[in-house]
Amino acid sequence: MSRQAENLLNRNLKDISSLIEDKKYKKALEKLDKAENLAGKAKRQDLLCRVLLQKGAVLFSMGKPNEGQNLYDKALDIFRASDLNEDEDSVIQSTLSNTFRELARHFKMAESVENAEKCYMNEIKVYEILLEKNPEDDEPKLEIARAFTAIGDLYKYFEPEDMDPETERQYYEKILDVREKAFELLDDSETYIYGLAHALGKLVDFYIIQQDYESAIQLQERVVEVMEELIDLLANWKDLKAKSNAYDKLGSLYAKVGKEELAEEQYSEALEYYVMIFDDEIWPLSVKMRLAAEVMERGKTLLLSKKYDSAKESMDLAFDFLGGVDKEELKDSVKEAMDLAYVLLGERDEEESEDSGYLAEMAGISVEYAKTLSDLNRNEEAKEFTAKSEKIFRKLVEEGNEDS
């Protein structure tokens, strides 16, 4: 094919794209038939594949998916059977994969989820053929995982609002299926680990709403298993916290079905990840202080649920950490973290504060912690915080009398 003829064919293909966007399908097919004939005569398999894919897209848009898929398959067969040099083979592969990807985006913009998914699945077929040709090449695996992830993102983006329970379950299972496939290809990727964990979590929440706790437990156990894959990928403390949350949720589910011993095991396992954060000097004190507050609140929540041993374990961890905090380091921490430490450790001098709102908040916190300590039979400490709250309330009353 001459350069002039090739340029003419490429211009025609661009014109055809405009016709498709304008939904002038019949005219587009006429031009594509001519382009297919020209590409065939020139023995340009890459351009022939491109024409076939464009024709397939037109037929999909016309509501003829079977005919469209036949053309997609024809293009894939050309690539599968190609016995060309590396450069020529690469051109066909790029033509197929890029065109399928662009078509998927086109259908996504048109909110045609099913057609977009089919384009991604056909893109996956391109990389599967590459794997057949070169099993040692890891690049196709990366691309297949990416395409599966794109399908999952597609369904997540277009998630319907009002689904009946059965449709909702099937929808989440479909997302889970593609997330699983991406994870199986690259189980050491943080992106695919979190993608799978999130998909599992959606189904866990679905079964919790349906009060099917046994099914929820099975899936949450899988979440914990998947999150354990992060053990060598600890990029930040949030990964550790996410793993802790997974164990906590599993514990609460075990408690729902009366498996108290298993529940306590999960609660204890969850705390281990907080310990890892508290013990590691790499994480800033401000982060640790916020997490200490969460651990304290966690203990109170467990206490209200009458999980006394687990509540005590959580409270003890928070107190042990806060008790070892260097007072000088607190000056460099964020205000919210300092407030917690000062209240818990009794290091704040309320006489220095002019903010009555702040004082009332601190008094309230002191009362709550006093109650918690009392429930944990830590009566001496409870008395200290009760006295602290009473002192603050007296100060507030005195200030109120002076103002009046």
C-alpha positions in Angstrom: 0.0 0.0 0.0 1.3 3.4 -0.9 1.7 6.1 1.7 -1.0 8.1 0.0 -3.4 5.2 0.1 -2.6 4.5 3.7 -3.3 8.1 4.7 -6.5 8.0 2.8 -7.6 4.9 4.7 -6.7 6.4 8.0 -8.7 9.5 7.3 -11.7 7.4 6.3 -11.5 5.6 9.6 -11.5 8.9 11.5 -14.5 10.0 9.4 -16.2 6.7 10.3 -15.7 7.4 14.1 -17.6 10.7 13.6 -20.4 8.9 11.8 -20.6 6.4 14.7 -20.8 9.2 17.2 -23.6 10.8 15.2 -25.4 7.4 15.1 -25.2 7.3 11.3 -24.6 3.6 11.3 -25.7 2.7 7.8 -23.4 5.2 6.2 -20.6 4.1 8.6 -21.0 0.5 7.5 -20.8 1.4 3.8 -17.5 3.2 4.3 -16.2 0.4 6.5 -17.0 -2.2 3.8 -14.9 -0.2 1.4 -12.1 0.2 3.9 -12.2 -3.5 4.7 -11.8 -4.3 1.0 -8.9 -1.8 0.6 -7.1 -3.2 3.7 -7.6 -6.7 2.5 -6.2 -6.0 -1.0 -3.2 -4.2 0.6 -2.6 -7.2 2.9 -2.4 -4.8 5.9 -3.6 -7.0 8.7 -3.3 -4.3 11.3 -5.6 -2.0 9.4 -7.9 -4.9 8.5 -8.2 -5.6 12.3 -9.0 -2.0 13.0 -11.7 -2.0 10.3 -13.2 -5.2 11.7 -13.3 -3.7 15.2 -15.0 -0.5 14.0 -17.6 -2.6 12.2 -18.1 -4.7 15.3 -18.7 -1.5 17.3 -21.3 -0.2 14.8 -23.2 -3.5 15.0 -23.1 -3.4 18.8 -24.4 0.1 18.8 -27.2 -1.1 16.4 -28.2 -3.7 18.9 -26.6 -6.6 17.0 -24.1 -7.9 19.6 -23.8 -11.4 18.1 -22.8 -10.1 14.7 -20.5 -7.5 16.3 -18.8 -10.2 18.4 -18.3 -12.3 15.3 -16.2 -9.5 13.8 -14.3 -9.0 17.0 -13.5 -12.7 17.0 -12.4 -12.5 13.4 -9.9 -9.8 14.3 -8.7 -11.8 17.2 -8.2 -14.9 15.0 -6.1 -12.9 12.6 -3.8 -12.0 15.6 -3.8 -15.5 17.0 -2.8 -17.0 13.6 -0.3 -14.3 12.7 3.2 -15.5 12.0 4.8 -12.2 11.4 8.0 -10.6 12.6 8.1 -9.0 16.0 7.4 -5.5 14.9 4.4 -6.5 12.6 3.0 -8.7 15.4 3.3 -5.8 17.9 1.5 -3.4 15.5 -1.5 -5.8 15.3 -1.5 -6.4 19.1 -1.4 -2.6 19.7 -4.2 -2.0 17.2 -6.4 -4.6 18.8 -5.8 -3.7 22.5 -5.9 0.1 22.0 -9.1 -0.1 19.8 -10.9 -2.4 22.3 -9.9 -0.1 25.1 -11.1 3.0 23.3 -14.3 1.2 22.3 -14.9 0.3 26.0 -14.5 4.0 27.0 -16.9 5.0 24.2 -19.5 2.6 25.4 -18.9 3.7 29.0 -19.5 7.3 28.0 -22.7 6.1 26.3 -23.6 4.3 29.6 -23.7 1.0 27.7 -22.3 -1.1 30.5 -22.7 -4.5 28.9 -21.1 -3.4 25.6 -18.2 -1.8 27.5 -17.7 -5.0 29.5 -17.5 -7.0 26.3 -14.9 -4.7 24.9 -12.8 -5.1 28.0 -13.2 -8.9 27.8 -12.1 -8.8 24.2 -9.1 -6.8 25.2 -8.3 -9.5 27.7 -8.4 -12.1 24.9 -5.7 -10.1 23.1 -3.4 -10.4 26.1 -4.3 -14.1 26.6 -3.1 -14.7 23.0 0.1 -12.9 23.9 0.6 -15.2 26.9 0.0 -18.2 24.6 2.8 -16.9 22.3 5.1 -16.0 25.1 4.3 -17.7 28.5 7.3 -16.2 30.2 6.2 -12.6 29.6 4.7 -11.0 32.7 3.4 -7.9 30.9 0.2 -9.5 29.6 -0.7 -10.6 33.1 -0.4 -7.0 34.2 -2.7 -5.9 31.4 -5.2 -8.6 32.0 -5.4 -7.7 35.7 -5.8 -4.0 34.7 -8.7 -4.9 32.4 -10.5 -7.0 35.0 -10.1 -4.1 37.4 -11.6 -1.8 34.8 -14.6 -4.0 34.5 -15.0 -4.0 38.3 -14.7 -0.2 38.3 -17.3 0.0 35.5 -19.9 -1.9 37.6 -19.0 0.0 40.7 -19.5 3.3 38.9 -22.9 2.3 37.4 -24.2 0.6 40.5 -28.1 0.9 40.5 -29.6 2.6 43.5 -32.8 0.6 44.1 -32.1 -3.1 43.7 -34.1 -6.0 45.2 -32.0 -8.2 47.5 -31.4 -11.0 45.0 -30.3 -8.5 42.2 -28.1 -6.7 44.7 -26.4 -10.0 45.7 -25.8 -11.0 42.1 -24.5 -7.5 41.3 -21.9 -7.6 44.1 -20.9 -11.2 43.2 -20.2 -10.1 39.7 -17.9 -7.4 40.9 -16.3 -9.8 43.3 -15.7 -12.3 40.5 -13.6 -9.8 38.4 -11.8 -8.6 41.5 -10.8 -12.2 42.3 -9.5 -12.7 38.8 -7.3 -9.6 39.1 -6.0 -10.6 42.5 -5.2 -14.2 41.3 -2.9 -12.7 38.6 -1.2 -10.3 40.9 -1.7 -11.3 44.5 1.2 -9.1 45.8 -0.3 -5.9 44.5 -1.7 -3.6 47.1 -4.2 -2.2 44.6 -5.7 -5.6 43.8 -5.6 -6.7 47.5 -7.7 -3.7 48.5 -9.9 -4.0 45.5 -10.7 -7.6 46.4 -11.2 -6.8 50.1 -13.6 -4.0 49.3 -15.6 -6.2 47.0 -15.8 -8.9 49.7 -16.8 -6.2 52.2 -19.7 -5.1 50.1 -21.1 -8.6 50.2 -20.4 -8.9 53.9 -22.4 -5.8 54.5 -25.2 -7.1 52.3 -25.5 -10.4 54.3 -25.3 -8.4 57.6 -28.4 -6.4 56.5 -30.1 -9.7 55.6 -29.1 -11.0 59.0 -27.4 -13.9 57.3 -24.4 -13.9 59.7 -23.0 -17.2 58.7 -22.6 -16.1 55.1 -21.1 -12.8 56.3 -18.6 -14.7 58.5 -17.4 -16.8 55.6 -16.7 -13.8 53.5 -15.2 -11.7 56.3 -12.8 -14.6 57.0 -11.8 -14.3 53.4 -11.3 -10.5 53.9 -8.9 -11.2 56.8 -7.1 -13.8 54.7 -6.7 -11.3 51.8 -5.6 -8.5 54.1 -2.8 -10.8 55.5 -1.2 -10.5 52.0 -0.4 -6.9 53.0 2.1 -8.2 55.6 5.1 -7.5 53.3 3.6 -4.4 51.8 3.3 -2.1 54.8 3.6 1.3 53.1 1.9 3.2 56.0 0.2 2.8 59.3 -3.2 2.9 57.5 -2.5 -0.6 56.2 -2.1 -1.9 59.7 -5.2 -0.1 60.8 -7.2 -1.6 57.9 -6.0 -5.1 58.9 -7.0 -4.4 62.5 -10.5 -3.3 61.4 -10.9 -6.5 59.4 -10.3 -8.6 62.6 -12.6 -6.4 64.6 -15.4 -6.9 62.1 -14.9 -10.6 62.1 -15.0 -10.6 65.9 -18.3 -8.7 66.0 -19.8 -11.3 63.5 -18.6 -14.2 65.6 -20.3 -12.5 68.6 -23.5 -12.2 66.6 -23.7 -16.0 66.4 -22.7 -16.6 70.0 -19.1 -17.7 69.3 -17.7 -15.5 72.1 -14.3 -17.3 72.3 -13.6 -16.8 68.7 -14.8 -13.2 68.9 -12.3 -12.4 71.7 -9.5 -14.0 69.7 -10.3 -11.6 66.8 -10.5 -8.6 69.1 -7.1 -9.5 70.5 -5.6 -10.0 67.1 -7.0 -6.6 66.0 -5.1 -4.9 68.9 -1.8 -6.4 67.8 -1.7 -4.1 64.8 -2.2 -1.1 67.1 0.7 -2.4 69.2 2.8 -2.6 66.0 2.1 1.1 65.3 2.7 2.2 68.8 6.0 0.4 69.0 7.4 1.6 65.6 9.3 4.9 65.8 8.7 5.6 62.1 5.1 6.7 62.7 4.6 10.3 64.2 3.3 10.9 67.7 0.3 12.8 66.3 -0.8 9.6 64.5 -0.3 7.4 67.5 -2.2 9.8 69.7 -5.2 9.7 67.4 -5.1 6.0 67.3 -4.8 5.8 71.1 -8.1 7.8 71.2 -9.6 5.2 68.9 -8.4 2.4 71.0 -9.9 4.0 74.1 -13.3 4.5 72.3 -13.1 0.9 71.1 -12.7 -0.2 74.7 -15.8 1.8 75.7 -17.8 0.3 72.8 -16.8 -3.2 73.8 -17.7 -2.4 77.4 -21.2 -1.3 76.4 -21.5 -4.6 74.5 -20.5 -6.4 77.8 -17.3 -7.7 76.3 -15.5 -7.0 79.5 -12.2 -8.8 78.9 -11.8 -7.4 75.5 -12.7 -3.9 76.7 -10.1 -4.1 79.5 -7.5 -5.3 77.0 -8.2 -2.3 74.8 -8.3 0.2 77.6 -5.1 -1.1 79.1 -3.3 -0.8 75.7 -4.4 2.9 75.4 -3.3 3.7 79.0 0.0 1.8 78.7 0.9 3.8 75.6 -0.2 7.1 76.9 1.6 6.4 80.2 4.9 6.1 78.3 4.5 9.2 76.2 7.3 11.8 76.7 5.8 15.0 77.9 8.2 17.1 75.9 7.1 15.3 72.7 3.5 16.3 73.3 4.4 19.9 72.6 5.1 18.9 69.0 1.9 16.9 68.6 -1.4 18.2 67.2 -3.9 19.9 69.5 -6.5 17.1 69.4 -3.9 14.6 70.4 -2.6 16.8 73.2 -6.1 17.2 74.6 -6.5 13.5 74.9 -3.2 13.0 76.5 -3.6 15.8 79.0 -7.0 14.6 80.1 -5.9 11.0 80.5 -2.6 11.7 82.1 -3.7 14.7 84.2 -1.1 17.0 82.7 -3.4 19.9 81.8 -3.8 22.8 84.3 -7.4 23.9 83.9 -6.6 27.1 85.8 -4.7 28.3 82.7 -7.6 27.9 80.3 -10.1 30.7 79.6 -12.2 28.6 77.2 -15.3 27.5 79.0 -16.4 25.3 76.0 -13.0 23.5 76.1 -13.3 23.1 79.9 -16.9 21.7 79.6 -15.7 19.2 77.0 -12.7 18.1 79.1 -15.0 17.7 82.1 -17.4 15.5 80.1 -14.5 13.3 78.8 -13.3 12.9 82.4 -16.7 11.8 83.6 -16.9 9.2 80.8 -13.5 7.8 81.5 -14.3 7.7 85.2 -17.3 5.6 84.4 -15.3 3.3 82.1 -12.6 2.8 84.7 -15.2 2.1 87.4 -16.7 -0.6 85.2 -13.3 -2.1 84.7 -12.8 -2.1 88.5 -10.0 0.4 88.3 -11.6 2.4 91.2 -8.6 4.5 92.3 -8.1 5.8 88.8 -11.9 6.4 88.5 -11.8 8.5 91.6 -9.0 10.7 90.2 -11.0 11.4 87.0 -14.2 12.0 89.0 -12.4 14.5 91.1 -10.9 16.1 88.1 -14.3 16.5 86.4 -15.8 17.9 89.7 -13.0 20.5 89.9 -13.7 21.7 86.4 -17.4 21.9 86.9 -16.9 24.0 90.1 -14.7 26.4 88.0 -17.4 26.7 85.4 -20.1 27.4 88.1 -17.8 30.1 89.6 -17.3 31.7 86.3 -21.0 31.7 85.6 -21.7 33.4 88.9 -19.1 36.1 88.2 -20.7 36.8 84.8 -24.1 37.2 86.3 
